[in-house]
Amino acid sequence: MMLPVLVLAGGFGTRLKSVVPDLPKPLADISGKPFLWWLLSHLENEGAKDVYLSVGYLHEHIQSFFGHRFNKMNLHYIVETEPLGTGGAIKNACQKIPEPQILVLNGDTLAMADLNQFIDFASAYNSKLFMAVAKVENASRYGTVIKNETNQITGFAEKGKLGSGLINAGIYLVDKSIFDEFELPPRFSFEVNLLTQFLPQLNLIAYDNVTDFIDIGIPEDYALGQQKVPAMVNKT
């Protein structure tokens, strides 16, 4: 996999404050190692070479822990001097990453997807934006993704819908020129202010070959992740 990878690791971790009060969320302990260690291990297994970490809150802790190499991968840091939201962080990073296309991963979720296959899948479509989606048995706390038979995403349903469904798995393939097409402020939510607000104009394509998923952003799933995250990563 030759595309650069951007990991969004700048969040405050508000929902996890009760269990990780004094660390940035990517350093939350999972079975003796930071969650970000497991995420980077997965990226290394997938063949990533250059990983950019968009960092903000307590970023010094992340930089001092990981440095600029993770085994054979190069780590680059993009420091947010003020909170930019997920969209602002991606847009800001795109101005600093030279390649025209990037993979973007949330820094508090782990989705098992073959990233090379995701890139190959995207090459068959005339689109600038792709999103991995995962099928979960209980989609009520996430909100669901609605797609048609050609994998185009046609809508998003609010949280609270009971039953199984497709959810945003927190992995995107982004053509950087997408940000030239819309008027967006420096600080914005990628999910709300781009994906939802401009969905009719986006031709947003879903990639649904995701075999497992976990979001460590709330205490219950953080507890579950102590066993599940290592099992997911070590399986690859």
N, C-alpha and C positions, 0 to 999 in steps of 0.2 A: 504493500500500500504506500503510494508515494505522495498522496495529498497531505498537506499539513493538517494538524488537528488542534482545535481550540477547545479548551476545557473552561467552562464558566465556574470559577472558584472564588468569586468575590462576594457571595451573599453573607448576610449577618447571622443566618442560622437561628432566627427568632424562635421557631417551633421546637428547636432542640436545646434551648437554653437550660432547661431543667436537668438535662443529662450531660451537656457539654457547655458549662457556663463560661469558660475562660479561653476557649480555643475557636479558631475559625472552623466552620462546619467540615471542610475537607480533611481536617486533622482529627475528626472524631474517631475514637478508637474502635476498631473492628477486629476482634480476636488478636489483640496485641500489636496491630499495625494501623496507621491512619487509613481512613476510607480511600483517600486519594492514592495511597500506595497500591491498593487493590485495583483501582480504576486504571492507573498507569500500567500495572502488570497486564491487565486485559488488553490495553492498547499495544503493548509490546508484543503480546501473543498474536495480535492482528497484523503486525508488521509496520507499525507507525515508526517514523524516523524523527520527525520534528513535531514537538508538542508545545503549544503556546498556552500558558496559564493566565487567564484574566483574573487578577487578584485585587482585593481592596481591603476589606476588614481584616486587621491583624495579619496583613500579608507578609510581614517580616518573619513570622513563625513558619509559614509555608516555604519561603525562600531559604531560610536557614536550615530547615529539615531536609529539603530535596536538592538544593544547589542547582547546577546547570546540566546534570546528567542523571539519567535513570537507566542504569545498565548501558545499553547501546543507543538509547534515545537521547536527543538533544532537548533540553527544557529551556524555554524562553518565557520571560515574565512581562506581562503588560499590566502595569499598575494603574488602577482607577484612583485618581486623587479625590474624587467624589462619587457617590453612588450613581450609576448610570442605568440601572435596570438591566434585564437580560438583553433587550434589543439594543440599548445604548452600548453595552459591553461588546456585543458582536460587531456592531457598526464601527466602534472605536478600534477594535482589533483588526478589522478588515483594512483599515488605513495603514496598518503596520506590518501586515503579512503580504509578501510580494506575490504569491501565487493567486490566480484568478478564482480558484475554487477552494473551499475549505470544508472539512467536517467539523461540526460543532457538537459538543457533548455537555449536558448538564453535569455539574460537579457534585451532585448529591443523589444521583440515580445511577443504577447499573443495569444496562440492557444487553442481553446476550444476542448479538447480531454479527454476522460475517460482514465486516466493513468493506472488504474488497468486493464481495458480491453486491453490496449496497451500491457501490460506485459503478459497477458494471450494469446493474439494473437501471440506474439513473441515465446512463448513456443512451438508452433506447427511447428516451422521452425528450420532447422539446420543452423543457422547463428549467427555471433557474432556482427552484426551491423544492427540496424533498424532505420528508419527515418519516422517521421510523415509527411504527405503531406496534403496540403489544396487545395481545388479547389477554384479559384478566377475568377471573370468575366474578369478582365484585368490583365493578367499575364506579360505584356510587361516590367514592371520595375523590375521584379524578376528573370527572367529566369525560364524555366520550367523543370519538372521532367518527364522522359519517363519510364513507367513500362510495363511489360508484364502481361499476364493473371494469372501468379502465384505470382504476386506482387513483382517480382524481378525488381530492377531499372536497366535499360539497357543504360541509357544515360541522359545527361543534355543538354538542348537547351539554347543558349545565350539569354540575355535580348533583348527586342525589338520585339519579336514575338507578333503580335496583337491577341486579342481574349482571350477566357478563357483557363485555363489550370491548371495543378497541379504544386504547388510550394513547396519548402522546408518550412515546418512550424516551424522549429527551435526547434524540440524536437527529441532527439535521445535516443535509448536504446543501451548501449555500454557494451560489454564484455571486461573487461580491458586487457585481453590477446591479443587483436587485435594489440596492440602497440608493441608486441614482434615480430610480423610477418613482419614488414616493417621497412626499414631504414629511420628514420625521424629525422630531426634536432630538437634542443630544441625549436626553434621558427618556427612555420609554420601555415598555414591556414588549418583548418579541411576540409573546403569545397573544396579548390583547390588542396592542396597537398596530401590529403588522398582520399576523396570521388571521385573526378574527376580523379586524376592521377592513382589511383589503382583500379578503378571501376571494371575492368574485374576479378580481383582476390578477390573482397570483398564479393560477394553474398549479396549485400545491399538490404534489404527488405523494401518496403513501407507499411506504415499503413495509410489508407486514410479516417478513420472515424473521421475527424476533422470538427466540425460544424461551427466554426467562427475563424477569424484570423485578427490580426492587427499588423503592424510594426510601432512603434512610432519613428523610427530612422530618419525620414525626417520631416521637419516642417509642411507640409500639413497633414500628417497622425497624427502628434502630436496634431494638432488642432482638427482633427476628433475624436481623442481618448479621449478628455475631456468628451464627453458623451458616447462614445461607450465602453470604457474600463470598467467603473463602471457597465454598463448594462450587459456586458458579464459576469463579475464576480458575480454579484448579482443574475444572473439567475440560477447559479448552486446551 
